[in-house]
Amino acid sequence: MDRLPETPTRAQIRGTVVHAVLEQLYGLPAAERVPEAAHKLLGPTWAKLSEQAPELAELFPESDDLEQWLASAGELIDGYFTLEDPRRLEPEACELLVESELPSGVLLRGYIDRLDVAPTGEIRVVDYKTGAAPREIGEAKALFQMKFYALVLWRLRGVVPRQLRLMYLSDRQSLAYTPDEAELQRFERTLEAIWQAVMRAAKTGDFRPNKSRLCDYCDHKAFCPAFGGTPPEYPGWPEPDPGVETALDRAD
């Protein structure tokens, strides 16, 4: 709402590049989906992204910085290949845009990293994470996004996904979960309640800060009351603007 600019980080851009490489990997014939092919995609993928957003090159003032960063992206690619063999998979879609409107009018919209559909019709939702796997206490928060996707797919297709799978490439770990219809119904009510709270705050601009460890990575502490800052004057609830989607918008 305040249109405050976000400064991209190396970690964010690395996630964008790795996601793009894995998407392109599944565009290759199955037999060619090997680590060497994925590594060859890294350089061209970064070149294309930096061409679209030249300011990203400023994150790497020294050539050695860029080489080390690309090497770290390569390690995440290697982590992916320890978790599964892409030669044995034929996803229905990668980077799939899904959207569905709830009965209240709330529009749910997002990009699914990969959608696998078995010949029997069972659905698996896969999401790649380039950060560290959460501790057990954080698993529920990690699955919130996946339940969001599961709810949209259930509303769109009438089928509850058989499995939600988070793949943590850095730690080389997977987290799998099986939702059910009753759970997704409860989750839908939760989303409705969250949206109602947002709309109540929208009338006055009274959005309360919620401190967490994520604050350590925020560029906007100077504007945040939780850190003694003053927010900009509330501009009012914005009109819907679809804007232009970029790869950065879909980074995890």
Secondary structure, 3 states (H helix, E strand, C coil): CCCCCCCCCHHHHHHHHHHHHHHHHCCCCHHHCCHHHHHHHHHHHHHHHHHHCHHHHHHCCCHHHHHHHHHHHHHHHHHHHHHCCHHHCCCCEEEEEEEEECCCCCEEEEEEEEEEECCCCCEEEEEEECCCCCCHHHHHHHHHHHHHHHHHHHHHHCCCCCEEEEEECCCCEEEEECCCHHHHHHHHHHHHHHHHHHHHHHHHCCCCCCCCHHHHHCCCHHHCHHHCCCCCCCCCCCCCCCCCCCHHHHCC
